[in-house]
Amino acid sequence: MNTSTMNMEVELTGTSPGTLQTTSQDTFSADLAMFDESLLSMEKLDRTSPELWPEQIPGVSDFLMNSPLPSVNDQPWTKELDSEDINLLHQFGSLTAAGLIAEVKKLHDLAYQLGLEEAKEMTRGKYLNILRKQR
């Protein structure tokens, strides 16, 4: 519904064909208010009832309330960034979506090449008996 139809509604019900009858903004607002009231639900749900929502594993909520939260500082991604890391973040942040996708593809290709080289070296080590078990 665009703005012009909100301000004035046109009804095609008239006494003779082609006669237009308009309803005012006040009537439209009153109809909208009645519609909003008809959507209102007075039902109240008791969400604290254990019969309605029982615990799947008894005692889990008590355990979670009493257990300490994990420290955020212990996570590896919370370490301090050096200037090289910050410059790399700024470089990636300035890329367009296509540029960022190209960088991800480069990293994927590099990881694939590294995997191929590692497989060659492992095969070479196997043939040279470098990786044999010592007895």
C-alpha positions in Angstrom: 0.0 0.0 0.0 1.6 3.2 -1.0 1.3 6.6 0.6 -1.5 7.9 -1.7 -3.8 5.0 -0.9 -3.2 5.4 2.9 -4.3 9.0 2.9 -7.6 8.4 1.1 -9.4 5.2 0.2 -11.6 5.0 -2.9 -14.6 2.7 -2.9 -16.3 1.7 -6.1 -19.6 1.2 -4.5 -22.0 3.9 -5.5 -25.6 4.3 -6.5 -24.8 4.4 -10.2 -22.0 3.0 -12.2 -18.9 5.2 -12.3 -19.8 7.0 -9.0 -16.8 7.2 -6.6 -17.3 7.5 -2.8 -14.3 8.4 -0.6 -13.7 7.6 3.0 -11.7 10.0 5.1 -8.5 9.5 7.0 -10.4 9.3 10.3 -12.5 6.4 9.2 -9.4 4.6 7.9 -7.6 5.2 11.2 -10.6 3.9 13.1 -10.7 0.8 11.0 -7.0 0.2 11.4 -7.3 0.5 15.2 -10.2 -2.0 15.2 -8.1 -4.4 13.2 -5.2 -4.0 15.5 -7.4 -4.7 18.5 -8.8 -7.8 16.8 -5.3 -9.2 16.6 -4.5 -8.8 20.3 -4.5 -12.0 22.2 -5.3 -11.9 25.9 -4.0 -15.4 26.5 -1.3 -15.6 29.2 1.2 -18.5 29.3 2.7 -19.5 32.6 6.3 -20.1 31.4 7.5 -21.1 34.8 5.5 -24.3 35.0 7.7 -27.4 35.0 4.7 -29.4 33.6 4.6 -27.2 30.5 8.4 -27.2 29.9 10.1 -29.9 31.8 13.9 -30.2 31.9 15.1 -32.8 29.5 17.9 -33.7 31.9 17.0 -33.0 35.6 19.4 -30.7 37.4 21.1 -29.2 34.3 19.7 -25.7 34.8 20.9 -25.7 38.5 24.3 -26.9 37.4 24.6 -24.2 34.8 23.6 -21.5 37.3 26.3 -22.6 39.7 29.1 -23.3 37.3 31.6 -20.5 36.5 31.6 -19.0 33.1 34.7 -19.7 30.9 37.1 -16.8 30.9 37.2 -14.9 27.6 40.9 -14.0 28.1 41.9 -17.7 27.8 40.7 -18.0 24.2 43.3 -17.9 21.4 41.5 -15.2 19.4 41.7 -12.7 22.3 45.5 -12.4 22.2 47.0 -9.0 21.4 47.4 -8.3 17.7 50.8 -7.0 16.5 51.1 -4.3 13.8 51.4 -6.9 11.0 48.1 -8.5 12.0 46.4 -5.1 12.2 47.7 -4.1 8.8 46.4 -7.4 7.3 43.0 -6.8 8.8 42.9 -3.3 7.3 43.9 -4.7 4.0 41.2 -7.3 4.0 38.7 -4.8 5.3 39.3 -2.5 2.3 38.7 -5.2 -0.3 35.5 -5.5 -2.2 33.5 -8.7 -2.0 35.0 -10.0 -5.2 38.5 -9.1 -4.0 37.9 -10.9 -0.7 36.6 -14.0 -2.6 39.8 -13.9 -4.7 42.0 -13.8 -1.6 40.1 -16.8 -0.1 40.6 -18.7 -3.4 44.3 -17.8 -3.3 44.6 -19.2 0.2 42.6 -22.3 -0.8 45.0 -22.9 -3.8 48.0 -22.4 -1.6 46.8 -24.9 1.0 46.1 -27.4 -1.8 49.6 -27.0 -3.2 51.1 -27.4 0.3 49.1 -30.6 0.7 50.4 -32.0 -2.6 54.0 -31.1 -1.6 53.5 -32.8 1.8 52.2 -35.9 0.1 55.2 -36.0 -2.2 57.6 -35.7 0.7 55.8 -38.4 2.7 56.0 -40.7 -0.2 59.6 -39.9 -0.7 60.3 -40.6 3.0 58.5 -43.9 2.7 60.6 -45.0 -0.2 63.8 -43.9 1.5 62.7 -45.8 4.7 63.1 -42.6 6.7 59.8 -43.2 8.5 60.3 -46.9 9.4 59.6 -48.0 13.0 62.6 -48.4 15.2 62.7 -51.7 17.1 
